[in-house]
Each structure stands twice: as structure tokens, then as C-alpha cells.
């Protein structure tokens, strides 16, 4: 009987402590009036719309410069020219001018060689949104492309069945 009373007392004590230890839930809104939140959202949308309009006004010039770069680009014919082009693109990406970085990304995209992929990936993390967009467009043609597997020239050993 003493054990039953001790168990009951422990249960009552636990229920009291549980009730005292709980915090009241937070109120999400003090009132149901959300007019101030809607006003803030409208103001932010207005800012975003003006930025998009400004970017759309500037985009024909950038696309024209990309077309000019594509017409003037001559892919490297040898290894030394390829190395010189890679060095030139890396140096242009290290410059502080976003237009130089944009030109380097456009040129790397027109080149289309897989050695330009690290440069294009670096362009995806650039601070200028035009550089990021150009890098994403240039890297899109490499997506899904698989490397050609190396052809085995030497024949397998005679006991290849035992090896597997």
C-alpha cells in the first residue's frame, strides 16, 4: 500500500511540475491587421521592378557585345596558344573591373573548351549579376556532356575470368 501511495504522489508531483515548467506559446500576430506588412511588400516589389526594368534596358547592349566577341574570337590552334588564352582569361577574371570579367566569361563561353570550365564555375560565384548570367549560359552547353571513355589498347590477361 505504501508503494502505491508513493507512486501516486510521484505522479501528482510530476503533473504539477509539468504544468509549471511549460511556457505559454508565442503569439504570431498581435493583431490581425497586416496592412503594414503589405505596405512593406509593395515597396520592395516596386524596387525589384525598377531594377528589372533597368537590367532589361541594358541587356541588348550586352548581347550585342557577346555577338561581337563571338565573331572576333579565333580558337587557339596549338598548345602554346591555348595556354596563353587560359592565362589571359585568368588574368582578366582577377581584375576589379566587372566589364573585363564579363568579357572573359563571354570569351570562355565562345571558346567552349572544357579547360574553361573552372573559369566558368568561378564566374558563377562572381559579385556582378551579368557575369553570373553569362557564366551560367556558357556552362549550360557542358551540362550532361560525358567524357569519352578511354579505350583499352592492351588486351586483358588470359585468366581474366578468374579475376572477376
VOMAR-643831 format. One line per field, with one value per residue (C-alpha): residue number from 1; residue in one letter; x, y, z. Coordinates in steps of 0.001 Angstrom, whole numbers, plus 500000, padded with zeros to 6 digits. Layout:
<rs>
pos	c(NUM, ...)
code	c(A, ...)
x	c(X, ...)
y	c(Y, ...)
z	c(Z, ...)
</rs>
This chain:
<rs>
pos	c(1, 2, 3, 4, 5, 6, 7, 8, 9, 10, 11, 12, 13, 14, 15, 16, 17, 18, 19, 20, 21, 22, 23, 24, 25, 26, 27, 28, 29, 30, 31, 32, 33, 34, 35, 36, 37, 38, 39, 40, 41, 42, 43, 44, 45, 46, 47, 48, 49, 50, 51, 52, 53, 54, 55, 56, 57, 58, 59, 60, 61, 62, 63, 64, 65, 66, 67, 68, 69, 70, 71, 72, 73, 74, 75, 76, 77, 78, 79, 80, 81, 82, 83, 84, 85, 86, 87, 88, 89, 90, 91, 92, 93, 94, 95, 96, 97, 98, 99, 100, 101, 102, 103, 104, 105, 106, 107, 108, 109, 110, 111, 112, 113, 114, 115, 116, 117, 118, 119, 120, 121, 122, 123, 124, 125, 126, 127, 128, 129, 130, 131, 132, 133, 134, 135, 136, 137, 138, 139, 140, 141, 142, 143, 144, 145, 146, 147, 148, 149, 150, 151, 152, 153, 154, 155, 156, 157, 158, 159, 160, 161, 162, 163, 164)
code	c(X, X, X, X, X, X, X, X, X, X, X, X, X, X, X, X, X, X, X, X, X, X, X, X, X, X, X, X, X, X, X, X, X, X, X, X, X, X, X, X, X, X, X, X, X, X, X, X, X, X, X, X, X, X, X, X, X, X, X, X, X, X, X, X, X, X, X, X, X, X, X, X, X, X, X, X, X, X, X, X, X, X, X, X, X, X, X, X, X, X, X, X, X, X, X, X, X, X, X, X, X, X, X, X, X, X, X, X, X, X, X, X, X, X, X, X, X, X, X, X, X, X, X, X, X, X, X, X, X, X, X, X, X, X, X, X, X, X, X, X, X, X, X, X, X, X, X, X, X, X, X, X, X, X, X, X, X, X, X, X, X, X, X, X)
x	c(500000, 502897, 504372, 501034, 500850, 504467, 503815, 500657, 502460, 505261, 502708, 500925, 504261, 505300, 501999, 502385, 505974, 504982, 502271, 504570, 507500, 505613, 505925, 502972, 503068, 504184, 501565, 502328, 500464, 499420, 496504, 495011, 495802, 498506, 498379, 501910, 503343, 501521, 502889, 506451, 505936, 504577, 507577, 510028, 508244, 508494, 512243, 512642, 510564, 512693, 515884, 514481, 513476, 516977, 518557, 516256, 517216, 520910, 520640, 520562, 523937, 525396, 524004, 525425, 528842, 528581, 527812, 530760, 533018, 531777, 532523, 536022, 537053, 539573, 540126, 543726, 545438, 548239, 549090, 551053, 548136, 545721, 547909, 548244, 544457, 543873, 546386, 544743, 541272, 542516, 544177, 541024, 538979, 541345, 540784, 538464, 536527, 533278, 533291, 536664, 535366, 532236, 534334, 536495, 533428, 531885, 535156, 535472, 531896, 532539, 535701, 533704, 536710, 536491, 539631, 537484, 535086, 536953, 536859, 533134, 532470, 534346, 532163, 529075, 530232, 531013, 529554, 528246, 524970, 525817, 528937, 526942, 524293, 526929, 528748, 525519, 524687, 528201, 528304, 524854, 526260, 528565, 525768, 525065, 528132, 530038, 533703, 534668, 535898, 539478, 539841, 541815, 544628, 546237, 544293, 543224, 545212, 544397, 542890, 540543, 537630, 539346, 539906, 536233)
y	c(500000, 502355, 501760, 502652, 505914, 506768, 506105, 508210, 511061, 510923, 511046, 514055, 515824, 515167, 516561, 519720, 520274, 519651, 522292, 524860, 524287, 524905, 528300, 529913, 529754, 532803, 534872, 535178, 538423, 540885, 541817, 540579, 543865, 543089, 546405, 547402, 544098, 544533, 548075, 546844, 544098, 546585, 548869, 546006, 544849, 548361, 548387, 544982, 546052, 549159, 547087, 544578, 547360, 548837, 545440, 544807, 548169, 547254, 543692, 544457, 546154, 543171, 540679, 542783, 542767, 538987, 538615, 540847, 538769, 535573, 536993, 538174, 535078, 532730, 529446, 528592, 526349, 524983, 524141, 527345, 529456, 527539, 528131, 531823, 532115, 530422, 532752, 535787, 534709, 534068, 537478, 539163, 537417, 538701, 542317, 544519, 545737, 543799, 544512, 542779, 539801, 539736, 539781, 536947, 534828, 535525, 534624, 531417, 530516, 531108, 529023, 526128, 524066, 522032, 523746, 526869, 525130, 526148, 529744, 529497, 527951, 530848, 533202, 531625, 532978, 536495, 539574, 541054, 539525, 539986, 537866, 535181, 535100, 534880, 532092, 530146, 530479, 529412, 526439, 525228, 523700, 521498, 520107, 516462, 516028, 512896, 512293, 509746, 506668, 505701, 502791, 499883, 499262, 496257, 493016, 491687, 488885, 485280, 484438, 487446, 485109, 484048, 487666, 488587)
z	c(500000, 500813, 497367, 495749, 497692, 496854, 493145, 493183, 494954, 492384, 489569, 491074, 491650, 488060, 486732, 488847, 487714, 484087, 484302, 485961, 483620, 480374, 478742, 477074, 473253, 471314, 469605, 465884, 465303, 467939, 465779, 462550, 460796, 458218, 456383, 457410, 456158, 452849, 452512, 453026, 450430, 447887, 448426, 447942, 444793, 443393, 443951, 442304, 439296, 438726, 438889, 436396, 434021, 434218, 433530, 430574, 429101, 429378, 428050, 424252, 424558, 426396, 423884, 421056, 422740, 423122, 419420, 418518, 420771, 419100, 415650, 416595, 418539, 416949, 418814, 419653, 417143, 419285, 422849, 423418, 422169, 424381, 427436, 426538, 426184, 429541, 431186, 429566, 430753, 434312, 434458, 433173, 435874, 438567, 437529, 439544, 436504, 436006, 432256, 431876, 433844, 431694, 428522, 429867, 430657, 427242, 425534, 427570, 426656, 422963, 423177, 424626, 425684, 428865, 430191, 430555, 432974, 436175, 434988, 434249, 437675, 439230, 437222, 438792, 442171, 440925, 442582, 439319, 438175, 434490, 434916, 436731, 433975, 431240, 433097, 433570, 429874, 428877, 431220, 430114, 426941, 429024, 431185, 430553, 428366, 429181, 428701, 426119, 427996, 427428, 425027, 426396, 423946, 425617, 425743, 429139, 430764, 429815, 433180, 433362, 434120, 437339, 438379, 438429)
</rs>
